[in-house]
Amino acid sequence: MKKQEEVQSPAFITSEKILGRVGFLLNKGAQRVREVYEEILKPMGLTGRHAGILLILEEMGTITQQEIGKCTRIDRTTMVDMVDDLERLGLVERQEHPTDRRSHAIFLTPKCREVLPSIERLCQEAESQFLDCLTPKEKKDLIQILRKLVLSHYAVPKAAR
């Protein structure tokens, strides 16, 4: 009896028609880059969203959960869970907001400041893995195009673009 040849299915099957749709392509790209981030950050107990929150806090300083949610477009309930995760890991702390009793100010801990360079390096590695099929010019062009789309569709003032 002949051994049956193993047929490997492609990891991704679709039609040329759907490969011409911007929404489909952006969604599939976002799904994959999220998977890559999760794989790389998992040993630290983090996700791409966690890393994004930490990078925002590093850049903007101590801000409220609500302000972080506005920056990341993460809803209130999810933001509470995300900050809880980061607090459990000892990377952020909540403090009462100095002027708004209903808000909590979130700040980076000394532990976070120590590991942040590693987190940034891992994020860069995730992006490099995802974009390794592109030339340097294509990477630059992609970032410029996506940045333009995001900033124009989220009503960011032209001066901030």
C-alpha angles and dihedrals in degrees: 000000000000118000108245114244112245110239114208116211116218113255089237129033124183143133132265088243093061091041086065094058116099094207093053093047095047091047094049091045091050091049093052097044089050089053091051092049091049092050093050098042097041095092088060092049091246139123129206089262091055090051091049092053091050092049091050091051091048091053100038101032123220110356136155127272088245092056091049089050090053091051094049100031089236116149121241098256094048091045091056089052092047093050090046088055093049092046091051089053090052093242100116138021132206121226131179110270110251095228106021117055091193093059136070122217113221121211137176118254124226087253089058093049088055095051098035094090088055091048091050091048091051091049090051089049091052092051091046091052092049095045099038092110091064131081118240090257092050090050091051092046092048092052092048093049095045091045090052092049095047096045094046095047095047094052096245109171112257091240090063094050 
